[in-house]
């Protein structure tokens, strides 16, 4: 039996938080994790999740209003993932404390509410409902896939990256 999107998101989030909790707060700002964008910290990884979560919520809210959201947003008009990641690290990195995790938790809670609402409307898995869920190639994705690639997949990757480091 496959998990629902809500269950899958909650599971990926819980695993990431459990992994973060293994890292002492005093070490969360240390840039010791080798990631796609170079050497990053646990705080950077969480900032990245916060940044994309905020984008996802903003895109969805604009779509609900019948507006075309700025994509990707946050001052970017092109999908420069490295520059966007660095922007998120600076903007949402905070001090690596549990306060950062509380903000992350709120973002995830908002996304779970979006999933619940759109499951109820039947629009969660329908292609072509949300114009902003169209790739530059013209391929239309359902909202569920857009949520998955902006939450579950990166949460799993972040947890794996944190797991690789020995936090002595």
N, C-alpha and C positions, 0 to 999 in steps of 0.2 A: 504494500500500500504506500503510495507516495504522500508526502506531507503537503499540507496546504501552504500557500505562500506565506500566510501569517505564521504558521508553525515553523516553517523553514527559516524565516527571518528571525523569529524569536530565538530559535536554537543557535543560529550563527552569531547573533548578538550575545547571547549568554556565554557561548564558548569564548568569544573574544574578550568579554569582561572577565571571565574566569582566568584567562591567560594574562591579562593586564594586572589582575590582582596578585599574581605571583611575582610581580616586579615591585620592589620597594619604591615608594614615591620619590625618594631621594635619587633614584637612578632613571626615572622616566624621561628626563630631559637629555640624558646622555645619548649622543649620536653614535650608536654602536650596531645598528641594524642595517645590513646591506639590502637595499631595496632597488626598485627600478630607477628611482630618482637619485641614486647615490646612497650615502650613509645618512640614516634618519634615526629619530628617537621614537620611543613609544608614544610620547606626547604628539609627535608629528603624525604618526599613524592614526591616532584618534582625531587629530585636527583634520586630517584628510577625510575621514568618515563624516565628521560634522559638516565640513564644507560641501561635500557632494549631497549629503542629506538635506541641507538647507537649499541647495539648488533644486533638488527633486521636489521639495515642498513648494518652492516658489514657482516652478514650471507648472506643477499641478494646479496651484491656486489661480495662476493666470489662465490656464486652460478652462477651468471651471467658469471663469468670468468671460469666456469667449475671446480672450486676448491671446496674442502670440507672444510667448515669453522671450526675453532676451536669452539667447543661447550662446555659450554656456552661462554667461552672466558674470557677476562679480567683477565687472570692468573688462571682461574678455569677450571679444566678438569672434574669435577663432578658437578651435579646440587644441590649444597648446597645452597638453597635459602636464608637461614638466613645469611650465610657468604657473599654471593653475595650482598644481600641488604645492609649489613653493609659496604661493599666495595664501593658501589654506593653512600651511604650517605657521606662517607669521600671524595670520588673522585669528586663528582658533587654537593656537598652541598653548596659550595661557602658561601655567606654571607646572603642568604635569600632575596636578593634584586631583583629588577626587571631585573637585568642583568641575573640572573639565568633563569627567565621566557623567556627572549629573546633567550637563548640557547635552551630551551625547544621548543619554537615556531619554531626555525629552524629545529630541529629534526622532528617535526610533519610535517612541510612543505616538507621535504625530503621523508617522508613516504607517504604523499599524492601523490607526484610525482611518486613514485614506483607503487602505486595503479593505477594511471592514465595510466602509461606505460603498466602495465600488464593487465589492462582491455582491452587495445587496441590489445594486442597479443592473448588474449583469455586464457592466462595461469593463471590468478588470481584464478579461482575456480577449476582448474584441479588438481586432486590428482596425485602424482607421478612425477610431473614436476621437483620439487625441492627436491633433495635427502636430504637436510638438514631439510626438513619439515617432517621427519619421526621420530616418537616417539621411545623411547627405546623398546617399545613392538612390534615394526615393523609396527604399524599402520601409514599409510601415510595420511597426512593432506594437503589440498590445501593451497597455500600461503595466501589466504584471511582469513582462520581460524587462521593461525599462527600470522597474523597481528592483528586480533581481540583480541586474548588472551594476546598479548603483548602490546596492546594500549587501546582499548576501555574498556575492562573489568577492568583493573587496574585504568584507569582514573575515571571511575564511582565510584569505591571503594574509591579512594583517596578523591573525592568530598564528598562522604558520611561521611567519617571519619572527614574531616574538618568541615562539617556542624554540627556535634555532639558537638563541643567545643564552649563554650561561650567566645567570644573574647572581653571582656570588658576592 
